[in-house]
Amino acid sequence: MNVREKLRPYLRLMLAKEIGPKTFQSLVDAFGDVESAAQASPGAWKRVEGVGPKKIEALQAVTEDHIDEELAEADRLGVRIFRIEDDEYPAPLKQTSNPPPLLYVRGRFEPADVVSLGVVGSRRCTHYGLEQAERFGGLLGRAGVTVISGGARGVDTAAHTGALRAGGRTVAAMGCGLSTHYPPENESLFEKIVAEDRGALVSELPMKTAVLAGNFPTRNRIISGLSLGVLVIEAALPSGALITAREAAEQGREIFALPGRVDSPMSAGTHQLLRDGAHLAADLDDILGPLGDVGRKIHPPEPSAEAIPTGLNDMESLLLSALSEGPRNLDDLVQYTGVQTGQAAGAMTMLVLKGAVKQQPGNVFVRKK
């Protein structure tokens, strides 16, 4: 039996609009295998717990023509469809409690993609959130860690972009079928990932599935399932990013959160995660450490000593420049630059969060090399 024929019973079930991964598994468990479940009669389906009239009607509505159309559309766009038992199906996702029976993939996974981190956050993020998402995407990409995100506006887009600009790899888990570019302004980003062989676009949804709000919470488990851990950049209360963090925790993944302004609603969710025990992430080392053996084997390149991070305001640039000759405590910095003590303390905190400076005991600051 060739690959396409093996896919047909899966598609016979998964193209039914009322059938999700849990019902799929219930049908397989009841009939012993996918082929038998797909060929069963409506009367036999009815005897499966949780399969009522609506689901039976949806199963009956799927025809051989629908399956042919789905396969043709996947071929047209160069999308491969992997069954959960296929070797090409990502092993980390396969080992979760509720993996998609089928995974649509446009682009390519590499073996190195098992070393990956989910980076998620708000669509309506602040400038700080965008800046930090792109920064962490770049740090991870340069270190050889594949960035997994959701392809959405805001933090997701910045994380994917940062990874690509750093020469790294990235995977976008979509909340729609792969025939659709969503959001539409990210079409060039998605095409770059595929055309330059820098990762993949993935979805569990049939090719022409439209963008629906209900699709996004379920796709979050794919982001976390593909990742060793999840970094939440910014998240309000409640938010989809927190759903992803919860999925990650249930899957046994590490949770990281970026601190933000205490009065910013967009950081309320990340601060809640930190109170609940998430790892505080201010730099790449904060992520590699909790990843254990995997993190210790990664040796990120050191930037030039004269490199100046982007996104600094005038006061932050002045204080950073004052550290070029070596470590200084806060009092020295105030005396050297003329900046008031309270303003200098706040600016140094931001420089630590932006990864430009490390703070040592005694309120001593050292410019990162």
N, C-alpha and C positions, 0 to 999 in steps of 0.2 A: 504494500500500500504506500503510495507516494505521499509527500507532505500535504498536498492540498486535500487529498482524500481523508487523511487523519484529522484535518481541521474541521471537516464538514459536520460531524456530530457535535463538536463543541459549538460551532456557529449555530447549529440547529437549536441549541438551548440558549446561548448567550445573546442572540439577536432578538429574543423575546423581551419586550420592554419591561415586563414585570419580574424578570428573573435576574437576581444578583448573585454574588459569590456564595452566600449562605444557602439560598434555595438550590443553586446548582449543586452544591455539595450534598444537600439532603436528597436530591434526585439520584446522584451517583451512588450514595450510600444505600438507597432503597433498592436500586436495580443492579448494583454490583460493578458497573462500569459506565463510561460515558455513552458508548454506542447503544447499550441496552436502554439507558434512560432516554436517549434521543428518539429511539424507535418505539417506545412504549405507547399504548393507547391512552386516550383521554380518561377512560375508566381507571386504568392503572395509575395514572398521574394523580387522580383524585384521592387515591388511598394513601398518598404521601403526606405526612403531617406538614401543615403550613402551605400546601398547594390547593388553593381554592379556585372558584370559578374564573376570577380575573386572570390568574396566572395560567390556567388551562386555556382560556381564550387566547392569551398572548402566545402561548406555545403553538397552538393550532394555526395562528396567523402567519407563522414563518414558513415560507415555501422554498423549494429548491432554487427558484429564480432569485429570491432574496439572498441566498447564500452565494450564488454565482455573482451577483452584483457586488456584494461585499468583497469577495476575492478579487474581482476586476478592479475595483476602486483602490484596494491596497496595492495591487500591481502597478496601477497608473502612477501612484505617488512614491513608489519604491519603499513601501511599508512592509515589513515582515511581521507575521503574527506567530507568537510563540505560545505553545501549550505549556502548562505548568510542569509537565514531565519532560519537556525538551531540555537538552543540555544547555542550550543558549539562554534559557530563562534565568534571570539573575538569581544566584543562590541565596543571597541575604533576604530577598523578598520572598522567595519560596519557603523560607523557614519561619515566616511569621504566621500568626494564628488565622488570618483571614486573607490569604493572597488572592489576587485576581486569577481566575482559571485561564484566561487569555491575556497576553500582553502585546499590544501593538507597538512596534518600534520602528521609528524612522531615524536613520543614522546607525550608529554602531557602538556596542559596549566593548571595552577592552578588559582583559583580566585585571589590570591595575585599577579599574573603577570600583573594585571592592573596598579600596581605601577611599572613602568618600564621607562628606559631611553635608547634611541638610542645612541650608541657610534660608530662613523664612522671616516674615514680618509683614507689616501693614502695607496695604496698597496706598493709603493716604498718609505716608510717612513724612517726617520732617526732613529738612535738609541734612541734619545730623544723621538721621537714619539712612538716607541715600548714601551719604559719604562713607559711613561705616560699613554698609553692606558691600559697596564696591571695594573698599579697603580690605575687608576680610575675604571677599572673593578673590582678590589679587594675592593676598598672603597664602591662602590655601592653594590656589592654582600654581603659584611658583614653587610651593613645597611638594607638588605632585599629588595633592589631595583633590579628587573630583568633587565639584560643587553640585549638589542636588537642590533644585528649587522648583517653583511651580509655574514659571513663565509669566506671572502676573505683573501688573504695574507696580511701581514702587520698589520695595526691598528686593523682590524676586528678580526683577529686571536688572537692578544694580549689581546683585550678586553674580548673575550669569555674565554680565558685561565685565566685571572685575576679573573673573576667572579667564575669560577669553583674552583680555588685554594683557594678562600676565603670561600668556602662552599655555594656560592650563586647559583642563577638560571640564565639561559641565553637562548635566542632564536636566531637561525640563519635563516634569510630570504634569500633563495637561488635564484640565477639567472638562474637556470636550473631545470629540473625535479628531483624528489627525488630518482630516480633510479641511479643517477649519483653523485659521490663524487667529488666536485670541490671546491678548488684545491685538487688533489689527495693526497697530503701530509697531508691534514687535516682529512683524513678518521678516524683516531683514536680519534681525537677531537670530530667529529660528533657522533661517536659510543658511546663515553663516555657520551655525553649529553643525549642520548636516554637510554643507558643501565643502567645508574645510576639515571634515573628519575630526571634529573636536568634541564629540559626544553624541547625544541622542535626544529625540523627542519621544516620549512614551505616553501611553494611555491604555486604560482597560476598556474604554468605550468604543462601540462600533464606529466606523470611519466617519459617518456623516452626522454623528450625534451633535446636537446644537449646544450652545452655551446655556446652561441652566444653573441657578444658584445651588441647587441640591447636589450637583456633581462635585463641587469643590471640597466639602468636608470629607467625602469618601476617598477622593484622590490623595488626601493628606497622608493616609497610611502608606501610600506608595513612596512618597518623599522620605518618610522616616524609615520605611522598610528597606530602602536601598542604601541607607546611611549607617555609619557607625555611631553617629550622634546627630543632634540637631541644635543649631545655634539660632536663637530668637533675637533678632536685632531690635525691633520695636513692635509692641503689641498693646492694643487697648484692652479694656475689660468689657465684654468678652471679645474674642477675635478668632479667626481661622488659624492664626499662628499658634495660639494656645491649644487648639484642637490637635495640631500637628505635634506639639510638645507632649500632650497627653498620650497620643498614639505611640510616640517614641518611647515614653516611659513604660507603657504597657508591653512594648516589644523588647524591653531591656536595653534600650539605647541610652547613651549619655545625653544629658540636657545641659546646654550652655545658654547664658543670657547676658546681653549687653546692658550695663547700667546706663541710665539717662538722667535727665533733670527730674528732681523729685516732684516738681509741680507740673510735669508734662503728662497729659492723659495718654499719650502714645507710649510712655514708658511704664504705665501702671501695671501692665501685664508682665513685663520683664522683671520688674521689681517683685511682683508676687512670686514669680518662679524662683528668684533668688532667695526669698524668704522661705520657700518650700524646699530649698536644698540644691537648686541648680548651681552649676559651676559659673562663677563670674568670669566673663571673657573680656579682657581688655587688649589682649595681644595673642599671637599665634601660640606662644608657649603655654598660655592658659588652656588651650584646646589640646595640644599634643600631650601634655602631662597626664590628664585623666584617660587618654586613649591607651595608656600602658605600653606594651611592647610595640604596638603599631606606631604610636607617637614617637617612641625612642628611636625607631629606625628611620624616621624622616629627618633629614638635615636641611632645613630651609636655607637658601642663600642669604648672606648678609648684605644689606644695602650699603652703598657708599657712605663713609662717615660724614660727607658734606651734603648728603641727600636731604632735602627738606620736604616733609609730607605736604600734600596739597590740602587746601581747605583751612589753613591757619589764618586767624585775623592778625592785625598789626601787632597787638600786644603779645600774642602767643609767639609770633615770629621773633620779636625782640628778645623775649625771655629764652627761647630756644637758642638763639645766637649767642646769648651770654654763657651758655653751657659748652660752647665749642672748645674752650681752653681746659675744660675739666669739670668735675663735680662742684656744685655750690649748694649751700643751704639756703633756705628762704630769705633769711636776713641779708646774706651776701647778694642775692639776686635783687632784692629791693634797693640796696645801696648802689649796686652797679648800674641798674637800669633806671632808677628813679620812679619806678611804678609803685603805687601805694600797696601796703601789705595785703589788705583784703582783696584787691584786684589781682595781685600777683598770685595769691593762694588759689583763687578760683581758676586763673589761667593755667597754673601748673597742674591742677586736677584735670583739666581738659586735655592738656598735653599728655598726661599719663593715659587717659582713656583713648586718645587718638594713636597711642603706640609710639610716640616720638620720644618719650622720656620714661625712665624708671625712677621710682621713689625708694630710697634706702632709709634705714633707721636714722633718727635724728633730724628728720625733715630735710635730708640731703637728696638732691636731684642729679641724675646722670643722663646725659644724652645718649640714646641708643646708637650703637655702632652697626 
